[in-house]
Amino acid sequence: GYIGKIIHIKDGHRLSLQLHEKKEETILVLSGVLELVLQNETRILKANESFHITPGTIHRFCSKDGDCTLLEVSTKELDDVIRLEDDYGR
């Protein structure tokens, strides 16, 4: 049971600072540059670079250098999102 989705992040925007209790995600940057904020570090990922996010890992996806497009493949626990911060009031 895996789910795939494509995520577009507009320049200067960022998604929730969040974590998952059970859900695992692997992301692949399709275009642009992703700033991946983790609990203890920040990584910059470019096109064709990937990262695996394990349950319990605090993370946030940010686009600061133009629009960014990601492919996210995850286990099927879609409602397993604990938002710690969110710019969109979710």
C-alpha positions in Angstrom: 0.0 0.0 0.0 1.7 3.1 -1.3 0.4 6.5 -2.4 2.0 8.8 -4.9 1.4 12.5 -5.4 3.0 15.5 -7.1 3.5 18.6 -4.9 4.1 22.1 -6.4 5.5 24.7 -4.1 5.6 28.3 -5.3 8.6 30.4 -4.8 8.8 31.8 -1.3 6.3 29.4 0.1 6.6 26.5 2.6 4.5 23.7 3.7 3.7 22.7 7.3 6.3 22.0 9.9 5.0 18.5 10.7 5.7 14.9 11.7 4.0 11.5 11.2 3.5 8.7 13.8 3.3 5.9 11.2 3.6 7.3 7.7 6.8 7.0 5.8 7.6 9.3 2.9 10.2 9.3 0.1 10.5 12.5 -1.9 12.2 13.1 -5.2 12.7 16.7 -6.5 11.5 16.8 -10.1 12.4 20.5 -10.7 13.6 23.5 -8.8 15.4 23.6 -5.5 13.9 22.3 -2.3 15.0 23.5 1.1 14.2 20.5 3.4 14.1 21.6 7.0 14.6 18.7 9.5 14.6 18.7 13.3 18.4 19.1 13.5 19.5 20.4 10.1 18.5 21.9 6.8 19.3 20.2 3.5 19.2 21.6 0.0 17.9 19.1 -2.6 18.1 19.7 -6.4 16.4 18.0 -9.3 16.8 14.2 -9.2 17.8 14.1 -5.6 15.7 12.2 -3.0 15.3 11.9 0.7 13.5 9.3 2.9 11.5 10.6 5.9 10.9 8.1 8.7 8.0 8.3 11.2 8.7 10.8 14.0 10.9 13.0 11.9 10.0 16.7 12.1 10.2 18.2 8.6 9.1 21.0 6.4 9.4 21.6 2.6 10.3 25.1 1.4 10.9 26.7 -2.0 13.0 29.8 -1.9 14.8 29.9 -5.2 11.9 29.6 -7.7 9.1 27.2 -7.9 9.7 23.6 -6.9 8.0 20.3 -7.8 8.3 17.1 -5.8 7.2 13.5 -6.3 6.1 12.1 -2.9 5.6 8.4 -2.4 4.3 7.4 1.0 2.6 4.7 2.9 -1.1 5.0 2.9 -1.7 6.7 6.3 -2.8 10.0 4.7 -4.5 11.4 7.8 -1.3 10.9 9.9 -0.2 14.5 10.0 0.7 16.3 13.2 1.2 20.0 12.2 3.5 22.0 14.5 3.4 25.2 12.5 1.4 26.1 9.4 1.4 29.3 7.3 -2.1 28.5 6.0 -3.9 28.0 9.3 -4.6 24.3 8.9 
